[in-house]
């Protein structure tokens, strides 16, 4: 029996994307979403929010997505939490690279707000399937 | 469950606010680019630029700007290559970046129609087609006098003209310019085909070739051939016949006005009309709903729909009766009428068709089906109507159409208490033009006046060809005095226009009479007053505009 996906942490520096992602994931997908604007903020708040799945933008000022992932993995309780990268670069080789450093999948940007929840749900089911 | 309409509305609002921020974002990008030093590599500055562009790549499509994402991605890839080399971009590379930046500007206008699979509704308005409304012209001509003359003549038609006497200046300007038509001389001091060479160079750097019209006194075939190969869309010999030139420019820059389709819905169920209205409005149409069939006449006349959706079963008056009534009105003989009903009995459907229906949609109707059948009907009927209502020489509304339009406009302005002016324009001594220079020359004068009126008046104004050399203009929301100023300015410019017939130049003038709706009760009186004012203008020596006076006070007008 797979746990129902409820809590998603989304790390994204752009306010525009934050808003539309929240709308897509909460209103349409029915998830509970916590949004952080930087890798640092994510590291500070992740323990308090206890996400089941983390969405990470790759290109952020300061700490980028892969670095944030590395730091998250150093926290024992999030060593295995599924992390999905969000990125505009979706060359197959790059996707493979992201998976190698521990992402379960990559959602290409720009995403379609109407289908984002479905994508996330599919990834969740896939990594528990 | 989420209300799809509400979600739609929210997404739309987000997309709107994203759209509103785009100009600022682009100007920040342009600024970051402009700030980069040209003499040394600035890693930090370059990263900033890269990140800004990257953010467009990653967001555009999400907010309905797919093209923006694509172009930003191209630019981003290119910037990435440069960043790897860490060398200051050279001239060539800078140009490439400029081109991509200007594309970025263009595609901000292209908003997509988002698809909303969940609700089955068609989401948001269709991509806004900002059709080439280019009115900018670059004249590249080494002889200053000829260039100035072209600038002046084209200016009369409302074109915004920049003159370049040197090819190098022109090439410089083209780097930052996209929507422009180029008029290019071929012979330059440095090279007898310098214009062609420069054009080739320009075109190579562009993804979408710039429209170029070559001007030359050279009639050799190989020069023409070369011009075609350089992407020339026309080749005009000097001295330039301004009429021919404007013809070319018109075909490049003007398309049929794409006003949103107007649909009148008559259905006694408020819930259903609201639903249909929402579906059609989301597809970018303008909708008016009437719930009581007996109240249909006023909205019909005032709203002037392109199509009527009629429910068959309504209390008091059924859809079929209503269709017959509407068909009896001259102005609506041709309007598409589509019945909506739960009726699936084919006999009844056919009977309805016999009464003047064009189509029959069975409830419940799929939103997509409703949109496509409504819009394809409207499209066809508008094309047909354009043949009926347009004058073949000028493309203006014909006599009947402009009169119908005047009736409608006057009724509307009277009800709303808005100003409106009506003008009659007549070319002076037109017979003499025909006799002296021939009918083809006369036709060209008519065409040039029609174009000048179209281009110089607002899109909401209506211009018709009233008779041979007579035009009618409806200036909505304009009082007599303002109309006088506008038309007098056009009169002066028209008189300065130089027409060409068999190598001879001549000019023509027009007279004009104007009447202001506030003094006249109906369109017949208004028309009559404009005609009288025109007569006065002719009588006072022609080449002038006269504003008709209020009729003498008589009891009947002030009841």
Interface residues (C-beta under 8 A of the other chain):
Chain A: X14 X16 X17 X19 X20 X23 X27 X28 X57 X59 X61 X86 X87 X88 X109 X110 X111 X112 X113 X114 X115
Chain B: X2 X7 X10 X11 X14 X17 X18 X21 X51 X54 X55 X57 X58 X59 X60 X61 X62 X63 X66 X69 X73 X76 X114 X115 X116 X117 X118
